[in-house]
Amino acid sequence: MPPRHNAMDPRYLTLATAFRALFGRRAKKIPLDAGSSCPNRDGTLSRGGCLFCNTVGSGTGLYHTGFGLRAQWDRLTPPARRRGEALVAYLQSFSNTYGPAARLAALVAELAALPEVAGIRLGTRSDCLDAEKIALFAAAPVAHRQLELGLQSASDATLARCNRGHDAACFARAAHLAAAAGIGVTAHLMAGLPGEEASGLLASVAFINALPITGVKFHNTLVVAGSGLAALYASGGYAPLAREAYVAAVAEAIARLRPDIVVERINADPVPGELVAPAWAADKRGLLADIAARLDALDIRQGCRFRP
Ligand code: SF4
């Protein structure tokens, strides 16, 4: 169990603190693009994707421009190496465990062979995991193996409205499988999804509190260009959360979060040029300051209102 607070005495357990406890030094996530696909984009489940996602799928697209994982690694790791940081390979875009198990086996082997790699994190969907894939990821010879799984909301109605293509029970099954194999799971949650009040985030927190989750990322819902949500927004069918509502929701979510869950993010970063709304999402520094001020004003510490 990592220590609750670092020298800065944050009001929640940060990823920096957890990494320092694990590696004995600072760590750096190196975002890599493996050219993965997504069943909610390639027609297996749908071609439209999740309502809030555009065709870029949070990706850099580097792989398809000829940069393999090793080339990306060599290009991106020198600054962290100079600082003496532990290096964590992070496949963020699309669904990196999608497809045959043999593809994942090759991917994990390639990642584990990267020079000085100390950890591997794979972003994916819970319906792209099974016992075989979990087992081969669990065998990766690195100190840190983490799955980043989009849940977004614990409400099946919200998930259906967002064309997510799986339900909350699917997420729970994957979380249990991963935990049983010794793999950490980070849950991604969004506040302000269509048809859901800010309080929906609190219901999602209660849901993950009951699961063997090790980390969480809180995201404000972004309307990004090219997404279904952008079309809904343009037609007047969707209104983003007000900044104050998001700040209050995240602060309360931290208050109710199980104390051992690492809070890895508390906002979503728009890709430059893609943000349609809300405009306040572009002011990351101001947003983080507002959340910190709210935590201070209400004297909130992670888990202070957690009820098992
Ligand atoms: S958000 Fe993820 S799961 Fe949904 S369509 Fe985009 S890449 Fe696929």
Residues whose N, C-alpha, C, O or C-beta is under 5 A from the ligand:
A	BS01	SF4	C38 N40 G49 C50 C53 N54 G57 F94
